[in-house]
Amino acid sequence: MGHRKTKSMIGLKRGTVKLLKYNPSWKKSFEREASKIKKVFGKTALRIEHVGSTAIPGLSAKPIIDI
C-alpha cells in the first residue's frame, strides 16, 4: 500500500511538529467531540476520556486532541 497524499490532518499539516502553549479551548474541543461519540455509541461506550498532553492544564502540547 502506498501513502495517501493528504495535505493535512486535524490540528497540523502532515509532517509538522509544533508545540503550543496550553489553550483552555482544548477541553471544550474534547467535550464537543465526546458528545458526538456518546450520541453514536450510547451506553456501549463505557468511558470517553481526554488523554495526552492537551488534557493537562498548563502543559504545552501539539494541538491535537487525543480521545
C-alpha positions as CSV (number, residue, x, y, z in Angstrom):
1,M,0.0,0.0,0.0
2,G,1.2,3.5,-0.8
3,H,0.9,6.5,1.4
4,R,-2.1,8.8,0.8
5,K,-1.2,12.2,-0.4
6,T,-3.2,14.2,2.2
7,K,-2.1,17.7,2.9
8,S,-3.2,18.0,6.4
9,M,-4.9,16.2,9.4
10,I,-6.8,17.5,12.3
11,G,-4.6,20.1,14.1
12,L,-1.4,20.2,12.0
13,K,-0.1,19.9,8.4
14,R,1.3,16.5,7.7
15,G,4.9,16.3,8.7
16,T,4.7,19.2,11.1
17,V,5.5,19.1,14.7
18,K,4.5,22.2,16.6
19,L,4.1,22.7,20.4
20,L,1.7,25.5,21.5
21,K,1.2,27.0,24.9
22,Y,-1.8,25.4,26.8
23,N,-5.1,26.5,25.4
24,P,-8.2,26.2,27.6
25,S,-10.3,25.6,24.4
26,W,-8.8,22.2,24.1
27,K,-11.0,21.0,26.9
28,K,-14.1,22.4,25.2
29,S,-13.0,20.7,21.9
30,F,-12.8,17.4,23.7
31,E,-16.2,17.9,25.3
32,R,-17.7,18.7,21.9
33,E,-16.2,15.6,20.3
34,A,-17.1,13.4,23.3
35,S,-20.7,14.5,23.0
36,K,-20.7,13.3,19.3
37,I,-19.2,10.0,20.2
38,K,-21.8,9.5,23.0
39,K,-24.6,10.1,20.5
40,V,-23.2,7.4,18.2
41,F,-22.3,4.7,20.7
42,G,-24.7,5.4,23.6
43,K,-24.1,3.2,26.6
44,T,-21.8,1.0,24.6
45,A,-19.0,3.5,25.2
46,L,-18.4,2.9,28.9
47,R,-15.8,5.8,29.1
48,I,-14.7,8.5,26.8
49,E,-11.5,10.2,28.1
50,H,-9.4,13.1,27.1
51,V,-5.8,11.8,27.2
52,G,-2.5,13.1,26.1
53,S,-0.8,16.4,26.6
54,T,-3.8,18.6,25.6
55,A,-5.6,17.2,28.6
56,I,-3.1,18.6,31.1
57,P,-3.8,22.2,32.1
58,G,-0.7,24.4,31.7
59,L,1.3,22.0,29.6
60,S,2.5,22.9,26.1
61,A,1.3,20.4,23.5
62,K,0.7,19.6,19.9
63,P,-2.7,20.9,19.1
64,I,-4.3,17.5,18.5
65,I,-7.0,16.2,20.9
66,D,-6.4,12.6,21.8
67,I,-9.6,10.7,22.8
